C-alpha cells in the first residue's frame, strides 16, 4: 500500500516529468534547422557566420578540399591506391550540394564512417573534437555562400525535404 504522502508526490512528479519531456522536444525542434524559422543554421546570407566559416575552412578543411573549394584532385571520383576517394570539391562541381544540411553537419562532426556502408574507405574524419557546432555550421554557410543561386536553391530544397521527413511530415 502506498502512503498518502507518496501518492501526493507521485501526483506532482509525473505531470512535471511529462512537461519536462514536452519542453525538451520543443527545445530540440527550435534548435534544429527547419520549417519553424525557414532559416538553416548554415545560412549563407549571414555574413558574420560566412566570415567565420571561411576562416575555419582555411584552417581545417582547405588542406584536403582545396583553398578555393576545388577538391584534392581534378579526378576526385577515382580511388587512390589506399582505396579511398580524394577529397571532393566543395564548390558546385562536387556533390556536397546533393546532401541536406543536417547530413553535411553530421558527416563533418562525426566523419563519414558512421554513415558509410561497411568496408567503405574514406579519409574524412570527424571534427567534433576540434570544432564547435557553430564553427561546423559556419563552414557549411561559407561553402554554400560560394554556390550559384540555382545550386543553392536545389540544396535548400533537399534540406527542407529532410527536415520535413525528420519531423514526420
N, C-alpha and C positions, 0 to 999 in steps of 0.2 A: 504494500500500500504506500502511495506517495504522499508525504506530508503536505498539508495545505500550503505551507511556505514554499516548497519546491514547485508545486503547481503554479503558484504566482510567478516564480522566477522563470519557469519554462514558458509561461504565457507571455513574458516580456522578451526573452531571448529569441524565441522562434520568429516573431514578427521583425525584430531588429536584424536577425540573420538574413531574412528574405529581403529586407530593404538594402542591406549591405550588398548582397549579390546583385540586385537590380541596379544599384549605384555603380558597381564595378563594371557591369555590362554597358551601362550608359557611358561611363568614362572611356572604356575601350572603343566604343562607337565614335565618340568625339575625337579621340586621339588618333584613330585610324583614318587615312585619307579616304574620302568617299563622297557620296552624294549629299551628305549633310552640309557640306560647305562648298562643294563644287571646286575645291582647290586642293591639288595634291600637295603633299609635304615636299615634293620635288618640283616646286613651282618655278619654271624658267623665267617668269615675269618678275620674280623677287630679286632685284638687282643686288641686294646685300647678300642674299643666300648664294646667288650665282658667283659673286666675287669670292666668297669663302670657298665654294666648290672648286673654282679654278685654282686657287692656292693649294687646296688639299689634293686635287687631282695631280698637280705638278709635283707634289712631294711624294705621293704614294701610288699613283696609277700610271703616270707617263712613262716610267721606265719599261713597262710592258706594253701598254696600249698606245704609246707614241705621244710626243709632246703636242701634236696637233690632232690627236684622236685618230690617227691614220692606221693604227694597228701595229703588231710586231713585224709583220712582213706583208708584202703585197699578196702573196699566195697563202692567206691565212686559213684557207679551207683544206690545205694538205697537211697531214700529220707529220710531225717531226720524228726523228729517229727514236725518240723516247716514247712515242705513241700518243703524245698529247698534241693538241692543236695549238698553233700560235695564238697569241692574244689577238682577238678580233678588233677591228676598228670600232670606235665608239661614235663615229660620225654616221651620217645617213647611209653610207655604203656597207655598214656592218649589219648585224642582226639584233642589236640591242633594242632598237625601237619596236621590234616584234613582241616584246615582253611587257607586261604591265609593271607599273612602279613597284607594287608590293613584291613581285618576284625579283626584280632587279635589286631592291633593297636587301632581301633575304640572301641572295647569292653573294652580294658584296659583303654582307655582315658575316655569313657562315661559310662562305666558299661554295663551290659547285658540288662537292662530294655528297652532301645530304639530298640533293635534288637530281643527281645523275643516275643512270642505270648502273647496276653492279658491273664492275670491270672498266668503267669509263675512266680514262686517264686525262687529267687536267692539271695545269699548273696554277689555276685560280684558287688561291687560298682565301680564307675569311679574314676580314679586317675588323671584326667586332672587338678584338682585344687591343686594337690600335686606335680606331676611330670611334667617336661618339655617334649616336644615331643621327644627331643633327648634321655632323660632318658627312655622313654617308648620304643623307638626303640632299645636302648641298652639292656633293659631287654629281649626283643624278640631275639636279637642277642645272648645273653648269653644262653637262653633256647635252641635255635636252635643249638648252638655250642656243646651241650651235646648229640644230637641225632646221631644215627648211620648213615653212608653215605646214605643208601637206604631210610631211613625215611626222611632225609633232602632232597634228590632228589625228592621224591614224593611231599613233601610240597612245594618245589620251583616250581614244575610244576603247582601246584594249584595256586600259587601266579602269575606265568606268565599268566595262563589262565584268571585269574580275571583281571589282568592288561590289557590284550588284549581286553577283553569284555568291560571294562570301557572306553577304547579308541575307541570303535566302531569296533574293528577288529575281 
